[in-house]
Each structure stands twice: as structure tokens, then as C-alpha cells.
Amino acid sequence: MSEDNLTVCKQAVRRRFWKFLLILSLTIVFFLIPKEFLGETYPICLFRLILNKECPGCGTTRAFWSVLHLDFAAAYEYNKLVVITFPLLGFCLLNWIFKKQY
């Protein structure tokens, strides 16, 4: 392996490490937020204001929080789409961390 390729490889590993560290620290911070801070009230949602119905995204934050705390039943109750969105988010984050840099 040439010296330039080795340097590029080291830089890619360094970038992946920092991206992983960023995602891990944000996940830990989100995990440490007490459930009381999330609240049971709804934030201002234009969809809900106009149609007076829950939008597909209602409860997503509380659902993700519940998944991180391994409370899958509560997560499913908060937002049924969490079974799709949480694995998709994980896949997207892993793709962002490990994608090839040219």
C-alpha cells in the first residue's frame, strides 16, 4: 500500500471514529433525559391543528426514548411506525458513519 493510500485510510478511520463518537454521545444524552421532560402533551403540530388528528410523526420522540429504554410496548403505543423508523434510523446512521469517502 502506498503512503498516500495509507494516509487516506487513516483519515477515513479517524472520520468514522468521530462520527461514531458523536452519535454515541447524542444517544447517551437522549437516554439520560428523564421521561417527565418528554411530557404527555403534544407540541404544536400543523397537521394536528388543521385536521384535528394525530400525524404519522406524533409520538416519535417518546417512542424512540422508549426503545432506548427497552420498553417496546410503550414505544409501539406512542407511535406504531417505530418498528420501521427506528431500524431505518439505525441503518441511515451506520451508512453515514461507514460510507466510503472519495
C-alpha positions in Angstrom: 0.0 0.0 0.0 1.4 3.4 -1.0 2.0 6.2 1.5 -0.9 8.3 0.1 -3.4 5.4 0.3 -2.3 4.8 3.9 -2.9 8.4 4.8 -6.3 8.4 3.2 -7.2 5.2 5.0 -6.1 6.7 8.4 -8.2 9.8 7.7 -11.2 7.7 6.9 -10.9 5.7 10.1 -10.5 8.9 12.1 -13.6 10.4 10.5 -15.6 7.3 11.2 -14.4 7.3 14.8 -15.6 10.9 15.4 -18.9 10.3 13.7 -19.5 7.2 15.8 -18.5 9.1 19.0 -20.9 11.9 18.1 -23.8 9.5 17.5 -23.0 7.6 20.7 -22.8 10.7 22.9 -26.0 12.1 21.5 -27.7 8.8 22.1 -26.4 8.7 25.7 -27.7 12.3 26.3 -31.1 11.4 24.9 -31.1 8.2 27.0 -30.4 10.2 30.2 -33.4 12.6 29.6 -36.0 11.8 32.3 -39.3 10.7 30.9 -41.1 13.6 32.7 -39.2 16.1 30.5 -40.7 14.5 27.4 -44.3 15.1 28.7 -47.5 13.6 27.5 -48.7 16.8 25.9 -48.4 17.4 22.2 -46.2 20.1 20.8 -47.6 22.5 18.2 -48.3 20.3 15.1 -49.7 21.9 12.0 -51.2 18.6 10.8 -53.0 18.2 14.2 -54.1 21.9 14.3 -55.7 21.8 10.9 -57.1 18.2 10.7 -57.6 17.6 14.5 -55.9 14.2 14.1 -52.5 12.8 15.0 -50.0 13.0 12.2 -47.8 9.9 11.4 -45.0 11.5 13.4 -46.9 12.1 16.6 -45.2 10.3 19.5 -42.0 9.5 17.6 -39.7 11.2 20.1 -41.3 9.4 23.1 -41.3 6.1 21.1 -37.6 6.4 20.3 -36.9 7.2 24.0 -38.9 4.1 25.0 -37.0 1.9 22.6 -33.7 3.1 24.1 -35.1 2.1 27.5 -36.1 -1.3 26.1 -39.8 -0.6 26.7 -41.0 -1.8 23.3 -44.7 -2.0 24.2 -44.8 1.7 25.2 -42.8 2.6 22.1 -45.4 0.9 19.9 -48.2 2.6 21.7 -46.7 6.0 21.3 -46.1 5.5 17.5 -46.8 2.4 15.6 -44.4 3.3 12.9 -41.4 3.0 15.3 -41.0 -0.6 14.1 -40.0 0.9 10.7 -38.5 4.2 11.7 -36.1 3.1 14.4 -34.3 0.4 12.4 -34.3 2.8 9.4 -32.7 5.5 11.5 -30.1 3.0 12.7 -29.4 1.9 9.1 -29.0 5.5 8.0 -26.7 6.4 10.8 -24.5 3.4 10.2 -24.5 4.2 6.5 -23.4 7.8 7.3 -20.6 6.6 9.6 -19.2 3.8 7.3 -19.9 5.1 3.8 -16.9 5.3 1.5 -15.2 8.7 1.3 -13.7 9.6 -2.1 
